[in-house]
């Protein structure tokens, strides 16, 4: 992140490093941990971290005309994705992204785009709203995608997944405009038309019982139609089928890939109770919360990349067998006993305890295509 000033970069490093050691994004916990490690006074550390979160005019000294810099979080979105690409396995030119919204009680709504990787998610772009002040999300989603033109090389295959509540024609087109591939779940109450046919038929009639699947190139929707591939599968044990709309041809796509969309929910869990404890924040300003998410993103990128290295090296004999389920993505033939998020934190703490250099991570996608 070369656009950051040196003080901004240093405090971002302190924030994210302190989060990993404290396993919390809470100011008091991070301050105490950093002060203990560096021998500084807690009040001094607290002031540095607080200043980083504040708007320029709220910083100490700004009223006396002193120069104060404000951190523009949106300028970090592109560098975050480049950071992931820099550590990505150079032999693999595939990436899966997911987009979704999460809430924090009745205080915040966060729109997030994340790189999903080994059952974890790394936020690379987000928008924080006050819960009571949110409006339509179209402009915000388009703005978030607008930070990534020409970052991922054109010869990569990038899929973007979203749940059925987010589907819209403008979203489908915005993803394609980046050279990426939409992989969006849609509701079954729409209509479709097969190639060469004149009549639109209900999608709900494509698969009417569990254990069935269907895939074909079609025209979906009479209003604002889109020509795309429609993948349908109703797996045993599920209440409803999946209907996935993508610009990939049916023979290029596998509907089980959509199971990785749930990994962004794992990422939200790591941000909150399962990891950084952001659910306990007392911040009431969305702009300050967005800056704290930058530290959360950097901390997550670090621990997940380190944990992914450990996970990729685990022998299968250390893992318990899992009954096969064709509707779920299979990153391996055995389940993880610990998430990459946990493995990364443990690896970093172990290096500190053994007085070894801190590990720098890298990303090793699973060998099977998008599994």
Secondary structure as a PSIPRED ss2 file (coil, helix, strand):
# PSIPRED VFORMAT (PSIPRED V4.0)

   1 X C   1.000  0.000  0.000
   2 X C   1.000  0.000  0.000
   3 X C   1.000  0.000  0.000
   4 X C   1.000  0.000  0.000
   5 X C   1.000  0.000  0.000
   6 X H   0.000  1.000  0.000
   7 X H   0.000  1.000  0.000
   8 X H   0.000  1.000  0.000
   9 X H   0.000  1.000  0.000
  10 X H   0.000  1.000  0.000
  11 X H   0.000  1.000  0.000
  12 X H   0.000  1.000  0.000
  13 X H   0.000  1.000  0.000
  14 X H   0.000  1.000  0.000
  15 X H   0.000  1.000  0.000
  16 X H   0.000  1.000  0.000
  17 X H   0.000  1.000  0.000
  18 X H   0.000  1.000  0.000
  19 X H   0.000  1.000  0.000
  20 X H   0.000  1.000  0.000
  21 X H   0.000  1.000  0.000
  22 X H   0.000  1.000  0.000
  23 X C   1.000  0.000  0.000
  24 X C   1.000  0.000  0.000
  25 X C   1.000  0.000  0.000
  26 X C   1.000  0.000  0.000
  27 X H   0.000  1.000  0.000
  28 X H   0.000  1.000  0.000
  29 X H   0.000  1.000  0.000
  30 X H   0.000  1.000  0.000
  31 X H   0.000  1.000  0.000
  32 X H   0.000  1.000  0.000
  33 X H   0.000  1.000  0.000
  34 X H   0.000  1.000  0.000
  35 X H   0.000  1.000  0.000
  36 X H   0.000  1.000  0.000
  37 X H   0.000  1.000  0.000
  38 X H   0.000  1.000  0.000
  39 X C   1.000  0.000  0.000
  40 X C   1.000  0.000  0.000
  41 X C   1.000  0.000  0.000
  42 X H   0.000  1.000  0.000
  43 X H   0.000  1.000  0.000
  44 X H   0.000  1.000  0.000
  45 X H   0.000  1.000  0.000
  46 X H   0.000  1.000  0.000
  47 X H   0.000  1.000  0.000
  48 X H   0.000  1.000  0.000
  49 X H   0.000  1.000  0.000
  50 X H   0.000  1.000  0.000
  51 X H   0.000  1.000  0.000
  52 X H   0.000  1.000  0.000
  53 X H   0.000  1.000  0.000
  54 X C   1.000  0.000  0.000
  55 X C   1.000  0.000  0.000
  56 X H   0.000  1.000  0.000
  57 X H   0.000  1.000  0.000
  58 X H   0.000  1.000  0.000
  59 X C   1.000  0.000  0.000
  60 X C   1.000  0.000  0.000
  61 X C   1.000  0.000  0.000
  62 X H   0.000  1.000  0.000
  63 X H   0.000  1.000  0.000
  64 X H   0.000  1.000  0.000
  65 X C   1.000  0.000  0.000
  66 X C   1.000  0.000  0.000
  67 X C   1.000  0.000  0.000
  68 X C   1.000  0.000  0.000
  69 X C   1.000  0.000  0.000
  70 X C   1.000  0.000  0.000
  71 X C   1.000  0.000  0.000
  72 X C   1.000  0.000  0.000
  73 X C   1.000  0.000  0.000
  74 X C   1.000  0.000  0.000
  75 X H   0.000  1.000  0.000
  76 X H   0.000  1.000  0.000
  77 X H   0.000  1.000  0.000
  78 X H   0.000  1.000  0.000
  79 X H   0.000  1.000  0.000
  80 X H   0.000  1.000  0.000
  81 X H   0.000  1.000  0.000
  82 X H   0.000  1.000  0.000
  83 X H   0.000  1.000  0.000
  84 X H   0.000  1.000  0.000
  85 X H   0.000  1.000  0.000
  86 X H   0.000  1.000  0.000
  87 X H   0.000  1.000  0.000
  88 X E   0.000  0.000  1.000
  89 X C   1.000  0.000  0.000
  90 X C   1.000  0.000  0.000
  91 X C   1.000  0.000  0.000
  92 X C   1.000  0.000  0.000
  93 X C   1.000  0.000  0.000
  94 X E   0.000  0.000  1.000
  95 X E   0.000  0.000  1.000
  96 X E   0.000  0.000  1.000
  97 X E   0.000  0.000  1.000
  98 X E   0.000  0.000  1.000
  99 X E   0.000  0.000  1.000
 100 X E   0.000  0.000  1.000
 101 X E   0.000  0.000  1.000
 102 X E   0.000  0.000  1.000
 103 X E   0.000  0.000  1.000
 104 X E   0.000  0.000  1.000
 105 X C   1.000  0.000  0.000
 106 X C   1.000  0.000  0.000
 107 X C   1.000  0.000  0.000
 108 X E   0.000  0.000  1.000
 109 X E   0.000  0.000  1.000
 110 X E   0.000  0.000  1.000
 111 X E   0.000  0.000  1.000
 112 X E   0.000  0.000  1.000
 113 X E   0.000  0.000  1.000
 114 X E   0.000  0.000  1.000
 115 X E   0.000  0.000  1.000
 116 X E   0.000  0.000  1.000
 117 X E   0.000  0.000  1.000
 118 X C   1.000  0.000  0.000
 119 X C   1.000  0.000  0.000
 120 X E   0.000  0.000  1.000
 121 X E   0.000  0.000  1.000
 122 X E   0.000  0.000  1.000
 123 X E   0.000  0.000  1.000
 124 X E   0.000  0.000  1.000
 125 X E   0.000  0.000  1.000
 126 X E   0.000  0.000  1.000
 127 X E   0.000  0.000  1.000
 128 X E   0.000  0.000  1.000
 129 X E   0.000  0.000  1.000
 130 X E   0.000  0.000  1.000
 131 X H   0.000  1.000  0.000
 132 X H   0.000  1.000  0.000
 133 X H   0.000  1.000  0.000
 134 X C   1.000  0.000  0.000
 135 X C   1.000  0.000  0.000
 136 X C   1.000  0.000  0.000
 137 X C   1.000  0.000  0.000
 138 X H   0.000  1.000  0.000
 139 X H   0.000  1.000  0.000
 140 X H   0.000  1.000  0.000
 141 X H   0.000  1.000  0.000
 142 X H   0.000  1.000  0.000
 143 X H   0.000  1.000  0.000
 144 X H   0.000  1.000  0.000
 145 X H   0.000  1.000  0.000
 146 X C   1.000  0.000  0.000
 147 X C   1.000  0.000  0.000
 148 X C   1.000  0.000  0.000
 149 X C   1.000  0.000  0.000
 150 X C   1.000  0.000  0.000
 151 X C   1.000  0.000  0.000
 152 X C   1.000  0.000  0.000
 153 X C   1.000  0.000  0.000
 154 X C   1.000  0.000  0.000
 155 X C   1.000  0.000  0.000
 156 X C   1.000  0.000  0.000
 157 X E   0.000  0.000  1.000
 158 X E   0.000  0.000  1.000
 159 X E   0.000  0.000  1.000
 160 X E   0.000  0.000  1.000
 161 X E   0.000  0.000  1.000
 162 X E   0.000  0.000  1.000
 163 X C   1.000  0.000  0.000
 164 X H   0.000  1.000  0.000
 165 X H   0.000  1.000  0.000
 166 X H   0.000  1.000  0.000
 167 X C   1.000  0.000  0.000
 168 X C   1.000  0.000  0.000
 169 X H   0.000  1.000  0.000
 170 X H   0.000  1.000  0.000
 171 X H   0.000  1.000  0.000
 172 X H   0.000  1.000  0.000
 173 X H   0.000  1.000  0.000
 174 X H   0.000  1.000  0.000
 175 X H   0.000  1.000  0.000
 176 X H   0.000  1.000  0.000
 177 X H   0.000  1.000  0.000
 178 X C   1.000  0.000  0.000
 179 X C   1.000  0.000  0.000
 180 X C   1.000  0.000  0.000
 181 X E   0.000  0.000  1.000
 182 X E   0.000  0.000  1.000
 183 X E   0.000  0.000  1.000
 184 X E   0.000  0.000  1.000
 185 X E   0.000  0.000  1.000
 186 X C   1.000  0.000  0.000
 187 X C   1.000  0.000  0.000
 188 X C   1.000  0.000  0.000
 189 X C   1.000  0.000  0.000
 190 X C   1.000  0.000  0.000
 191 X E   0.000  0.000  1.000
 192 X E   0.000  0.000  1.000
 193 X E   0.000  0.000  1.000
 194 X E   0.000  0.000  1.000
 195 X C   1.000  0.000  0.000
 196 X C   1.000  0.000  0.000
 197 X C   1.000  0.000  0.000
 198 X C   1.000  0.000  0.000
 199 X C   1.000  0.000  0.000
 200 X C   1.000  0.000  0.000
 201 X E   0.000  0.000  1.000
 202 X E   0.000  0.000  1.000
 203 X H   0.000  1.000  0.000
 204 X H   0.000  1.000  0.000
 205 X H   0.000  1.000  0.000
 206 X C   1.000  0.000  0.000
 207 X C   1.000  0.000  0.000
 208 X C   1.000  0.000  0.000
 209 X C   1.000  0.000  0.000
 210 X C   1.000  0.000  0.000
 211 X C   1.000  0.000  0.000
 212 X E   0.000  0.000  1.000
 213 X E   0.000  0.000  1.000
 214 X E   0.000  0.000  1.000
 215 X E   0.000  0.000  1.000
 216 X E   0.000  0.000  1.000
 217 X E   0.000  0.000  1.000
 218 X E   0.000  0.000  1.000
 219 X E   0.000  0.000  1.000
 220 X E   0.000  0.000  1.000
 221 X C   1.000  0.000  0.000
 222 X C   1.000  0.000  0.000
 223 X C   1.000  0.000  0.000
 224 X C   1.000  0.000  0.000
 225 X C   1.000  0.000  0.000
 226 X E   0.000  0.000  1.000
 227 X E   0.000  0.000  1.000
 228 X E   0.000  0.000  1.000
 229 X E   0.000  0.000  1.000
 230 X E   0.000  0.000  1.000
 231 X E   0.000  0.000  1.000
 232 X E   0.000  0.000  1.000
 233 X E   0.000  0.000  1.000
 234 X E   0.000  0.000  1.000
 235 X C   1.000  0.000  0.000
 236 X C   1.000  0.000  0.000
 237 X C   1.000  0.000  0.000
 238 X C   1.000  0.000  0.000
 239 X C   1.000  0.000  0.000
 240 X C   1.000  0.000  0.000
 241 X C   1.000  0.000  0.000
 242 X E   0.000  0.000  1.000
 243 X E   0.000  0.000  1.000
 244 X E   0.000  0.000  1.000
 245 X E   0.000  0.000  1.000
 246 X E   0.000  0.000  1.000
 247 X C   1.000  0.000  0.000
 248 X C   1.000  0.000  0.000
 249 X C   1.000  0.000  0.000
 250 X H   0.000  1.000  0.000
 251 X H   0.000  1.000  0.000
 252 X H   0.000  1.000  0.000
 253 X C   1.000  0.000  0.000
 254 X C   1.000  0.000  0.000
 255 X H   0.000  1.000  0.000
 256 X H   0.000  1.000  0.000
 257 X H   0.000  1.000  0.000
 258 X H   0.000  1.000  0.000
 259 X H   0.000  1.000  0.000
 260 X H   0.000  1.000  0.000
 261 X H   0.000  1.000  0.000
 262 X H   0.000  1.000  0.000
 263 X H   0.000  1.000  0.000
 264 X H   0.000  1.000  0.000
 265 X H   0.000  1.000  0.000
 266 X H   0.000  1.000  0.000
 267 X H   0.000  1.000  0.000
 268 X H   0.000  1.000  0.000
 269 X H   0.000  1.000  0.000
 270 X H   0.000  1.000  0.000
 271 X H   0.000  1.000  0.000
 272 X C   1.000  0.000  0.000
 273 X C   1.000  0.000  0.000
 274 X C   1.000  0.000  0.000
 275 X C   1.000  0.000  0.000
 276 X C   1.000  0.000  0.000
 277 X C   1.000  0.000  0.000
 278 X H   0.000  1.000  0.000
 279 X H   0.000  1.000  0.000
 280 X H   0.000  1.000  0.000
 281 X C   1.000  0.000  0.000
 282 X C   1.000  0.000  0.000
 283 X C   1.000  0.000  0.000
 284 X C   1.000  0.000  0.000
 285 X C   1.000  0.000  0.000
 286 X H   0.000  1.000  0.000
 287 X H   0.000  1.000  0.000
 288 X H   0.000  1.000  0.000
 289 X H   0.000  1.000  0.000
 290 X H   0.000  1.000  0.000
 291 X H   0.000  1.000  0.000
 292 X H   0.000  1.000  0.000
 293 X H   0.000  1.000  0.000
 294 X H   0.000  1.000  0.000
 295 X H   0.000  1.000  0.000
 296 X H   0.000  1.000  0.000
 297 X H   0.000  1.000  0.000
 298 X H   0.000  1.000  0.000
 299 X H   0.000  1.000  0.000
 300 X H   0.000  1.000  0.000
 301 X H   0.000  1.000  0.000
 302 X H   0.000  1.000  0.000
 303 X H   0.000  1.000  0.000
 304 X H   0.000  1.000  0.000
 305 X H   0.000  1.000  0.000
 306 X H   0.000  1.000  0.000
 307 X H   0.000  1.000  0.000
 308 X H   0.000  1.000  0.000
 309 X H   0.000  1.000  0.000
 310 X H   0.000  1.000  0.000
 311 X H   0.000  1.000  0.000
 312 X H   0.000  1.000  0.000
 313 X H   0.000  1.000  0.000
 314 X C   1.000  0.000  0.000
 315 X C   1.000  0.000  0.000
 316 X H   0.000  1.000  0.000
 317 X H   0.000  1.000  0.000
 318 X H   0.000  1.000  0.000
 319 X C   1.000  0.000  0.000
 320 X C   1.000  0.000  0.000
 321 X E   0.000  0.000  1.000
 322 X C   1.000  0.000  0.000
 323 X C   1.000  0.000  0.000
 324 X C   1.000  0.000  0.000
 325 X C   1.000  0.000  0.000
 326 X C   1.000  0.000  0.000
 327 X C   1.000  0.000  0.000
 328 X C   1.000  0.000  0.000
 329 X C   1.000  0.000  0.000
 330 X C   1.000  0.000  0.000
 331 X C   1.000  0.000  0.000
 332 X C   1.000  0.000  0.000
 333 X C   1.000  0.000  0.000
 334 X E   0.000  0.000  1.000
 335 X C   1.000  0.000  0.000
 336 X C   1.000  0.000  0.000
 337 X C   1.000  0.000  0.000
 338 X C   1.000  0.000  0.000
 339 X C   1.000  0.000  0.000
 340 X H   0.000  1.000  0.000
 341 X H   0.000  1.000  0.000
 342 X H   0.000  1.000  0.000
 343 X H   0.000  1.000  0.000
 344 X H   0.000  1.000  0.000
 345 X H   0.000  1.000  0.000
 346 X H   0.000  1.000  0.000
 347 X H   0.000  1.000  0.000
 348 X H   0.000  1.000  0.000
 349 X H   0.000  1.000  0.000
 350 X H   0.000  1.000  0.000
 351 X H   0.000  1.000  0.000
 352 X H   0.000  1.000  0.000
 353 X H   0.000  1.000  0.000
 354 X C   1.000  0.000  0.000
 355 X C   1.000  0.000  0.000
 356 X C   1.000  0.000  0.000
 357 X C   1.000  0.000  0.000
 358 X C   1.000  0.000  0.000
 359 X C   1.000  0.000  0.000
 360 X C   1.000  0.000  0.000
 361 X C   1.000  0.000  0.000
 362 X C   1.000  0.000  0.000
 363 X E   0.000  0.000  1.000
 364 X C   1.000  0.000  0.000
 365 X C   1.000  0.000  0.000
 366 X C   1.000  0.000  0.000
 367 X C   1.000  0.000  0.000
 368 X C   1.000  0.000  0.000
 369 X C   1.000  0.000  0.000
 370 X C   1.000  0.000  0.000
 371 X C   1.000  0.000  0.000
